Amino acid sequence: MTSSADTAAPQVTIEEITELITEFEKYRERLTNETLDAAKKAKVSKKETMAKLEPELAKIDAALAQLRAQLAALTPETAAE
């Protein structure tokens, strides 16, 4: 028997969440590195560049936190360790 909650939100697997976390971490690192490289070439200070980049990094960090919370909810035995 399927509840309406099951049809509204498809179930994701631990592997899918783990893969998303990995991809977001890679994206965050690449975004930071490429932005800093471009800023260096444009002779923009690292401080100014990071100030402009911070809102986007905060969004990525929030998404990562949410994914990690979902992963912890799916794997409570590993979260307790």
Backbone as CSV, one residue per row, in Angstrom:
resi,resn,N_x,N_y,N_z,CA_x,CA_y,CA_z,C_x,C_y,C_z
1,MET,0.854,-1.188,0.000,0.000,0.000,0.000,0.895,1.244,0.000
2,THR,0.621,2.167,-0.884,1.437,3.360,-1.040,0.688,4.567,-0.496
3,SER,1.361,5.327,0.333,0.731,6.535,0.869,0.930,7.678,-0.115
4,SER,0.203,8.765,0.082,0.334,9.914,-0.806,1.701,10.569,-0.650
5,ALA,2.323,10.432,0.506,3.656,10.994,0.717,4.682,10.286,-0.157
6,ASP,4.506,8.987,-0.370,5.436,8.237,-1.193,5.381,8.675,-2.652
7,THR,4.225,8.990,-3.153,4.105,9.395,-4.544,4.514,10.852,-4.743
8,ALA,4.413,11.669,-3.717,4.770,13.080,-3.832,6.283,13.265,-3.873
9,ALA,7.019,12.479,-3.104,8.472,12.609,-3.049,9.102,11.253,-3.327
10,PRO,9.695,11.087,-4.495,10.308,9.799,-4.803,11.459,9.499,-3.845
11,GLN,11.621,8.245,-3.511,12.669,7.835,-2.596,14.028,7.881,-3.296
12,VAL,15.004,8.436,-2.621,16.358,8.444,-3.151,17.194,7.443,-2.360
13,THR,18.201,6.933,-3.006,19.034,5.935,-2.350,20.227,6.594,-1.677
14,ILE,20.839,5.853,-0.789,22.044,6.326,-0.103,23.127,6.638,-1.137
15,GLU,23.232,5.789,-2.142,24.246,5.992,-3.184,24.003,7.289,-3.957
16,GLU,22.739,7.581,-4.255,22.421,8.825,-4.977,22.780,10.053,-4.145
17,ILE,22.462,10.014,-2.876,22.779,11.154,-2.007,24.290,11.308,-1.871
18,THR,24.989,10.191,-1.694,26.445,10.232,-1.581,27.073,10.806,-2.845
19,GLU,26.549,10.413,-3.998,27.043,10.925,-5.269,26.781,12.431,-5.392
20,LEU,25.601,12.866,-4.989,25.286,14.300,-5.019,26.217,15.097,-4.116
21,ILE,26.483,14.579,-2.928,27.389,15.257,-1.997,28.765,15.405,-2.639
22,THR,29.256,14.329,-3.226,30.568,14.361,-3.879,30.593,15.385,-5.003
23,GLU,29.547,15.399,-5.820,29.483,16.341,-6.942,29.416,17.796,-6.456
24,PHE,28.634,18.052,-5.420,28.566,19.415,-4.869,29.912,19.845,-4.294
25,GLU,30.610,18.938,-3.623,31.923,19.273,-3.070,32.918,19.596,-4.181
26,LYS,32.894,18.797,-5.246,33.768,19.063,-6.390,33.409,20.388,-7.046
27,TYR,32.106,20.645,-7.202,31.654,21.892,-7.825,32.097,23.098,-6.999
28,ARG,31.959,22.997,-5.675,32.341,24.097,-4.790,33.826,24.405,-4.932
29,GLU,34.638,23.351,-4.931,36.087,23.533,-5.052,36.458,24.120,-6.411
30,ARG,35.842,23.582,-7.469,36.127,24.075,-8.816,35.688,25.534,-8.970
31,LEU,34.509,25.863,-8.472,34.009,27.235,-8.546,34.965,28.197,-7.842
32,THR,35.395,27.820,-6.651,36.310,28.669,-5.888,37.630,28.841,-6.634
33,ASN,38.222,27.733,-7.068,39.523,27.794,-7.742,39.459,28.578,-9.041
34,GLU,38.459,28.301,-9.863,38.356,28.988,-11.150,38.057,30.478,-10.972
35,THR,37.231,30.807,-9.989,36.913,32.216,-9.740,38.142,32.969,-9.237
36,LEU,38.878,32.337,-8.332,40.094,32.983,-7.822,41.151,33.128,-8.913
37,ASP,41.268,32.125,-9.773,42.212,32.221,-10.888,41.841,33.367,-11.822
38,ALA,40.552,33.468,-12.149,40.097,34.544,-13.030,40.300,35.906,-12.377
39,ALA,40.048,35.985,-11.091,40.223,37.252,-10.378,41.695,37.659,-10.346
40,LYS,42.565,36.673,-10.180,43.999,36.954,-10.160,44.445,37.524,-11.502
41,LYS,43.944,36.923,-12.590,44.278,37.416,-13.927,43.733,38.818,-14.155
42,ALA,42.572,39.103,-13.558,41.954,40.425,-13.702,42.474,41.408,-12.661
43,LYS,43.385,40.928,-11.818,44.002,41.752,-10.767,42.968,42.297,-9.775
44,VAL,42.036,41.409,-9.401,41.039,41.723,-8.377,41.507,41.031,-7.096
45,SER,41.374,41.700,-5.972,41.872,41.127,-4.724,41.104,39.873,-4.330
46,LYS,41.801,38.988,-3.628,41.178,37.742,-3.165,40.033,38.062,-2.204
47,LYS,40.241,39.062,-1.347,39.216,39.449,-0.376,37.941,39.907,-1.083
48,GLU,38.085,40.738,-2.087,36.929,41.244,-2.840,36.238,40.104,-3.606
49,THR,37.037,39.238,-4.189,36.495,38.102,-4.937,35.712,37.176,-4.023
50,MET,36.277,36.852,-2.868,35.607,35.954,-1.932,34.328,36.582,-1.389
51,ALA,34.324,37.890,-1.204,33.115,38.566,-0.733,31.975,38.407,-1.748
52,LYS,32.324,38.459,-3.029,31.304,38.294,-4.065,30.916,36.837,-4.254
53,LEU,31.842,35.946,-3.979,31.600,34.517,-4.155,30.864,33.899,-2.968
54,GLU,30.981,34.510,-1.818,30.432,33.933,-0.576,28.935,33.593,-0.643
55,PRO,28.069,34.422,-1.209,26.646,34.040,-1.265,26.410,32.723,-2.019
56,GLU,27.136,32.524,-3.112,26.991,31.280,-3.875,27.543,30.101,-3.077
57,LEU,28.670,30.300,-2.402,29.233,29.238,-1.571,28.293,28.889,-0.417
58,ALA,27.610,29.880,0.123,26.656,29.632,1.205,25.499,28.763,0.714
59,LYS,25.046,28.987,-0.515,23.969,28.161,-1.084,24.440,26.716,-1.242
60,ILE,25.656,26.554,-1.729,26.207,25.210,-1.907,26.357,24.532,-0.547
61,ASP,26.868,25.262,0.434,27.038,24.701,1.782,25.692,24.299,2.389
62,ALA,24.661,25.099,2.152,23.324,24.775,2.664,22.795,23.501,1.999
63,ALA,23.011,23.381,0.701,22.580,22.173,-0.010,23.340,20.954,0.509
64,LEU,24.640,21.122,0.743,25.442,20.024,1.290,24.957,19.620,2.677
65,ALA,24.635,20.596,3.501,24.141,20.300,4.850,22.824,19.529,4.782
66,GLN,21.954,19.933,3.870,20.671,19.255,3.716,20.873,17.820,3.227
67,LEU,21.756,17.641,2.265,22.035,16.295,1.765,22.655,15.412,2.846
68,ARG,23.555,15.989,3.624,24.178,15.212,4.705,23.157,14.833,5.768
69,ALA,22.193,15.710,6.014,21.123,15.399,6.969,20.251,14.271,6.431
70,GLN,19.947,14.309,5.135,19.170,13.229,4.515,19.928,11.915,4.595
71,LEU,21.225,11.973,4.337,22.047,10.777,4.398,22.082,10.218,5.810
72,ALA,22.214,11.093,6.791,22.227,10.660,8.185,20.892,10.024,8.581
73,ALA,19.804,10.554,8.041,18.479,10.008,8.344,18.299,8.617,7.730
74,LEU,18.944,8.396,6.600,18.848,7.093,5.939,19.799,6.063,6.541
75,THR,20.855,6.555,7.158,21.861,5.644,7.728,22.115,5.984,9.195
76,PRO,21.110,5.814,10.055,21.282,6.222,11.461,22.357,5.421,12.194
77,GLU,22.627,4.188,11.779,23.639,3.392,12.472,25.040,3.940,12.247
78,THR,25.320,4.540,11.079,26.644,5.108,10.845,26.760,6.503,11.441
79,ALA,25.646,7.203,11.597,25.673,8.541,12.194,25.991,8.472,13.672
80,ALA,25.678,7.351,14.322,25.911,7.212,15.751,27.364,6.931,16.065
81,GLU,28.122,6.488,15.079,29.523,6.134,15.315,30.398,7.342,15.475
